Amino acid sequence: MPQAILLQDVEKLGEKGDVVEVAAGYLRNYLAPRQLAETANAKTIAAAQRLIQDAESAAIERAEKAGDIAALLNKTVLTIAEPAGPEGRLFGSVTPKEIVEAIKDARGIRLDRKDVHIEEPIRQVGTYTITVDVHDDVTADVKTIITAAE
């Protein structure tokens, strides 16, 4: 049985970069034409190992960068001015989109609105702590002050 290097994750066979033994016909007729795998030799195995190492180092670098961003966001205090009535009730509400824009304006950090977690829409003037997902298992708490716009 020939060996093949998987170029993508293949269900019930392995993950990208794995060296697996498969039937010659399966490799020739299914895996290779769909660019799911290629025949393994010393050169392709070394290239696959380099790709795996590069991907791992890039993931570590992203995690470290996410930690730095989370530390910066934990120190950040956002002030958002919204039109409000005399009792401090907002005429609208503060949405995750507005919080993402405020973070971008204040720190230059681009986030997705889906990463901002607000339990309820903010409809009252006051101080809130908002949780933001920066990366897998990395979150930050951003202090946000909602004020009445003049």
N, C-alpha and C positions, 0 to 999 in steps of 0.2 A: 504494500500500500504506500502510495506517495505521501509526502508531507506537504502541507499547504500553510501559508501564512494568511490569516484572516485580515482583510482590509477594512471590514466593518463587523459590527456585532452580528452574529448569526445565531438565531434561536436554536437551542438544543445542541449547539456545536461549540461555541466559545465566543470570546470577546475580541475586539479589534486588537491585533498584534499577537494573538496566540498562535502557536505552531501546533497544528493538529494533523492526525493521520486520517485521510479520507480515501474512498475508492477513487481510482483513476477516472472512471466515467463521471462520477459526481463532480469532481474537480473540473474536468474538461467540458462537460455539458451543462452544468448548472452554476457552479461557483465562479468560474473564470469569465464566462460571457456576461454575467451580471455584475462583474467587478466586485465580488464579495471576498474573493481570495485569489492568491497566485501561488505558483509552485515555489516551494521553499528550497533555497540553496544558501550557501554561506553569505553571499552578498545581500540577498533579500532579508535574511534573518538579522544581519547586522543593521540594515536600514530600519527594520521594524523596531529593533531594540532602541535605536537612536530616537525614533519618533515617540516611543513610549516614555523614554527619559525626558525628552523635551516637553511632552504633555504634562508629566508629573511636576517638572520644575516650574512650568507656567501656572499650574494649579496652586503650587505653594506660593508663588509670587502674587497671584490674585488674592489668596487668603491673607497674606501679610498686608497687602494694599488695603484690603477690606478692613482689617484691624485698625490701620491708621485712619481710614475714613470714619470708622465708628468712633474712635477716640475724639476726632475733630467734631463730629456731630454731637457727641455727648456734652461738649463744652459750648455748643451753639445755643443762642437764645434768639428765636425768631420773633419779630413783632409784625403783626398783620393788622392793618387798619381796615375796618369794614363799616359800612353805614349801619347805624343802630338807633333804636328808639331811646326815649329818655330813661327807661328802666334798664338799659343795657342789653335789651334783646335785639339781635341782629335782624335786619330786614331779609336777609338770605341765610346762607350757612357757609361755613368754611369747609371746603372739600379737600380730599387728598391732592387733587390737581393744584390747588392754590398753595398747599404746603410744599409740594415738589418745586413749584416755581419760586417760592420764597427761599428754599434751600439753595436752588441754583443761583439766585441773585446774591444771597449772602455768602456762600462758600464756593460757588462755581462747580458744585457736584451735581451730576446728572443722575437722577433716579427715576424709576417708573412709578406712576401713581399707585400701582398695585402693591408696591412695597411699603406704602404708608398705611398703618393700621389705626383707624379711629373707631372706637366702640360705637359711638353715636355721632351723628352730624353735629358740628359745633355751631350752636345758635345763640350763644350768650357771651358777652364780654367777660374776659377772665384769663387765667393762666392755666395752661394744659400741658401735660406731658404726653408726647406722641411717640409711639414706637415705630421705628423704621427698620426694615430688613435691608441690610447692606450686602450680604452674601449669605451663602449657606451657613446656618447656625451663627451668624454674626448680626447682631441687632444693635441699634442705638436708640437712646431716649432723647428726644429733642424737646427742650422747653420752648413752648410757644405762648406768646402773649397776644391775645386778641383785644384790640382797642377800638373805640368808637371813632369813626372817621369824622373829621371836621367838615 
